[in-house]
Amino acid sequence: MREESTARNLQDYQVAPQPEKVVQAAPKVHSVKLSKFETFSIVGLFLLTLVLMVALVSIKVR
């Protein structure tokens, strides 16, 4: 009946070579030191926030 097949014969095809993956070097990461002004500003804002939170809670309790 069906002597011919529409399926491909995979043994007749050659496998294409895969291109080699290029390994990229990771970028160098370096941290920048904070200045004294930045350190004091961060600590000062933290303390201000803490005082305002305590004040808000004490006002709501009254």
Distance bins in CASP14 RR format, pairs under 12 A and 6 or more apart:
PFRMAT RR
TARGET T0000
AUTHOR 0000-0000-0000
RMODE 2
METHOD distances of the structure
MODEL  1
32 38 0 0 0 0 0 1 0 0 0 0 0
33 39 0 0 0 0 1 0 0 0 0 0 0
34 40 0 0 0 0 1 0 0 0 0 0 0
34 41 0 0 0 0 1 0 0 0 0 0 0
34 42 1 0 0 1 0 0 0 0 0 0 0
34 43 0 0 0 0 0 1 0 0 0 0 0
35 41 0 0 0 0 1 0 0 0 0 0 0
35 42 0 0 0 0 0 1 0 0 0 0 0
36 42 0 0 0 0 0 1 0 0 0 0 0
36 43 0 0 0 0 0 1 0 0 0 0 0
37 43 0 0 0 0 0 1 0 0 0 0 0
37 44 0 0 0 0 0 1 0 0 0 0 0
38 44 0 0 0 0 0 1 0 0 0 0 0
38 45 0 0 0 0 0 1 0 0 0 0 0
39 45 0 0 0 0 0 1 0 0 0 0 0
39 46 0 0 0 0 0 1 0 0 0 0 0
40 46 0 0 0 0 0 1 0 0 0 0 0
40 47 0 0 0 0 0 1 0 0 0 0 0
41 47 0 0 0 0 0 1 0 0 0 0 0
41 48 0 0 0 0 0 1 0 0 0 0 0
42 48 0 0 0 0 0 1 0 0 0 0 0
42 49 0 0 0 0 0 1 0 0 0 0 0
43 49 0 0 0 0 0 1 0 0 0 0 0
43 50 0 0 0 0 0 1 0 0 0 0 0
44 50 0 0 0 0 1 0 0 0 0 0 0
44 51 0 0 0 0 1 0 0 0 0 0 0
44 52 0 0 0 0 0 1 0 0 0 0 0
45 51 0 0 0 0 0 1 0 0 0 0 0
45 52 0 0 0 0 0 1 0 0 0 0 0
46 52 0 0 0 0 0 1 0 0 0 0 0
46 53 0 0 0 0 0 1 0 0 0 0 0
47 53 0 0 0 0 0 1 0 0 0 0 0
47 54 0 0 0 0 0 1 0 0 0 0 0
48 54 0 0 0 0 0 1 0 0 0 0 0
48 55 0 0 0 0 0 1 0 0 0 0 0
49 55 0 0 0 0 0 1 0 0 0 0 0
49 56 0 0 0 0 0 1 0 0 0 0 0
50 56 0 0 0 0 0 1 0 0 0 0 0
50 57 0 0 0 0 0 1 0 0 0 0 0
51 57 0 0 0 0 0 1 0 0 0 0 0
51 58 0 0 0 0 0 1 0 0 0 0 0
52 58 0 0 0 0 0 1 0 0 0 0 0
52 59 0 0 0 0 0 1 0 0 0 0 0
53 59 0 0 0 0 0 1 0 0 0 0 0
53 60 0 0 0 0 0 1 0 0 0 0 0
54 60 0 0 0 0 0 1 0 0 0 0 0
54 61 0 0 0 0 0 1 0 0 0 0 0
55 61 0 0 0 0 0 1 0 0 0 0 0
55 62 0 0 0 0 0 1 0 0 0 0 0
56 62 0 0 0 0 0 1 0 0 0 0 0
END
